[in-house]
Amino acid sequence: MIGIIGAMRAEVDALITKLENKQKESVSGIDFYSGRLLGKDVVIAPCGIGKVFAALCAEAMILRYQPECILHTGVAGSLVGGLPVGGIALAEALVQHDMDTSPLGDPKGLISGINIIEIPCDEQLRDKMCAAATALDLPHKTGIIASGDKFIADPAEKAVLAAEFHAIACEMEGAAIAQVCYVNGTPLCVLRAISDSADGDGAMEYPKFLALAAERAVNLILSFLS
């Protein structure tokens, strides 16, 4: 069983429509769609926007469906040059940029309880996803992806995240899913298609390029599964 989580229905709808023997189940207010996709048993869920919904979905998926691994897909804003709109950011690790207990002497981003800043992703899954991206001739880059409960649209704010966390992209769910997978021992691969550039106005570019970015991410997952 392979789990697939997207933040919004638009990010996973094309995968859900391709499911064979599709079944739908609601758990904790989140819809889970299970079935066969390219010969693989999968369960797909649009979790909702933000870290709380993302963590809720990941934990419910792990407990209910016991996936061998989870793929987290969706769109993100680029934080670096060389990662264009439609390109793919593949996470080596994820950070929660809005986790901050630095007044207590901790480094910014430290997650209490597991005591790390960068939550690692599964290297073998990432390598296979990179190979799939190469086969599709999709521009892609591996690195750190930063998550937080804020849509980062201002290029100046993007520059701060890139400098503080050496991140290549930012979004609102991945690091929460990574934390849940980390404590449960579930291998995770995070791929995010770029919907807005590092030096552009994210609030203007995001709605314009959302559909293109989501389509690229879906095509990459289908290539990975096949």
Summary of the structure (lengths in Angstrom):
residues: 226
radius of gyration: 16.2
end to end distance: 14.5
largest distance: 52.6
contacts: 833
relative contact order: 0.22
helix: 38%
strand: 32%
